[in-house]
Amino acid sequence: MELPSPLSPVPILQLTIFLTIIKFLLIPSYRSTDFDVHRNWLAITRHLPLSEWYFDDVNGGTVHTLDYPPSFAYFEFLLSNNAVTNYLVS
């Protein structure tokens, strides 16, 4: 009697189904703040001029976190100001 190969399709399919079920069960417990960050930056870069994206605080320092540098703001600007977005908003 020949043993099935560990890489046979049946165990891989069973593992895939099992992991998919676990993922679907965990979806309600997941709360990402990345969506909120992107939504806020899309609004900022669409409705404010570049000079107001980052502003100086009372000490003269630029207000932004290291997690979201100016390159992130330019990326969001490209996402919020293009032909597709303009069509969808209008």
Sequence and secondary structure as in RCSB ss.txt:
>XXXX:A:sequence
MELPSPLSPVPILQLTIFLTIIKFLLIPSYRSTDFDVHRNWLAITRHLPLSEWYFDDVNGGTVHTLDYPPSFAYF
EFLLSNNAVTNYLVS
>XXXX:A:secstr
     TTSHHHHHHHHHHHHHHHHHHGGG   SHHHHHHHHHHHHHHS GGGTS B TTS B   TTS HHHHHH
HHHHHSSHHHHHHH 
